[in-house]
Amino acid sequence: MTNVGLVNIPNADKSNRVLFLGFNETQYRDVLKSVYSSIESDKSFDQPIVLTNTEEMSARKGYLSIWDCYGEEVIKSVNLGLALTKTLKIDLLESITSNVDSVPAGFAIDWIALRRELSWLCNREIPRLVYLAGAVKHVLTNVAPSLVVTADDADQRSKVVEFMAKKVCVPTLVVQQGICRAEYPDWLHFTGNYIAAMSSISLETMVEQGVQRHAITVTGHPGHDKLTNRSERDSGSTREELKVSGNSFLAIFASQPYVYGAYTSAEARRRVIREACETISAIKGVQLVVKAH
């Protein structure tokens, strides 16, 4: 895994620092943390950096918060970007008119809802990403990574980093974190350079969705693979963290979020979780752990 994405990089010998995106703490913990640890212990690499959006995590060694990047020059760049978005917002919102003739046959548009969504995009989402872009420019210049690693190619923040990294010729490695299925077109809009895929099945699905085969390497999954290849040390530390007796039988209930089609209602989901927990907890000698999605 450590060499995926570092092969055939121009001038890779000038910098051996890897930048990890830790915006999603769960994905970082379950997918990228073990990759970070393996690179940190490899003396041929410089100290890897985890870019996070929380100040709490930045106190750890090797972690950098975007909030620590807002110096005078970055703020000036952000203000310029925000000024440019004002014109975009005006042009975009003024173009939304309830012109029935412009709607294709067979479609109906809720113009109020559309304007509300675009207003949220212009007033909240784009400014948020402009602030991020200012910090990312600072990081790419000062950290000067040879590779960016992320576990989420769909998140807007990761997309911003990927696009900006491309502008300075820094490649991105996306470590697959979720199940890949033909009916989930996640990879149609892939913007990274390399993918560390879970399996050959995932590889073929990605290729069908337009990803170049040469960009994909089947590596397995840093988190899921531990289910079949775990050490006694891993099991012991997990039980200690969860305060579970080493002699008891441990049952894990992997809960799912409320998704239309999976449950008839949010209340139905709560009922399923409640009944599953009550049933398992009633079994003597079994301790229940709920894994939130």
C-alpha positions, 0 to 999 in steps of 0.5 A: 500500500505504501508505494501505490501512487508513488511510482512514476511520479516526476521528481518524486525524489525531491520530496517524500512527504505524503499528505493525508486528508483527515476531514472525515475522522471515521474514514481516517480511523478505519481506512487511512490510519494504518497506511499513515502508520506504515509510512511514518515507520518507513525511514525512506519517507519524511514525516507524513502530515494529516490535514484536518478541519478540527483544532483538537486533532492538530495538537497531535504529532504529524497533524495540521489543522486548516485553522492554523493556516490562515495567516495574512496572505491566506486571508487576503487570498480568501477575501479575493475569492469571496469577492469573485463569488459575489458576481457569480451569485448575482448572475446565477440567482438572477438567471432563475426565472419561472420561464415555462417555455425553458422547461423541457417537456415532461419536467416540472420545476419548483422554482422556489425550491430551486432558488432556495437550493442555489441560494444555499450553494452560493451563500454557504457552500461555495464560501466554505470551499473558498476558505478551504481553498485558501488553506490548501494552497498554503499547505501545498506550498509549504508542506510540498507533498509528493502525494495526497492520500484520501479515502473519499473522492466524492466529498467536496473538500477532497475534490477541492484538494484534488483539483488544486493538487493537480494544478501543482502536479501533485498526484492523488491516491484514493483508497477505496473505503466503501463497497463498489457496485455497478448501480452506484456510479461513484467512480464516474466522476473520479478526479484522482490519479490512482486508486487502491481498490479492495478487490478485482471485482471493485477494479472491474466495476471502476473500469466500467465506470470510466476509470483507466485500468492502469490507475487502479491497484488491488491492495485489499482494505486496511480496515476490512482485512483485519476481520480475517487477519487480526492479531491477539494484540488487536483483539485485546486492545479493542476489548480493553477500549470497549471495556469488554471482558476477555472471556465473554462472547462479543456480538457486534450489531452493525446498524445502518442509517435510515435510507428510503427503501431499506426501512419503511420509516425512521421509526421502523429503523429505531424499532429494528435496532431496539429489538435486536439490542434487546434480544442479543442483550438477553442472551447469557454470556454475550456482550453487545457492541453497536457499530454505528454507520 
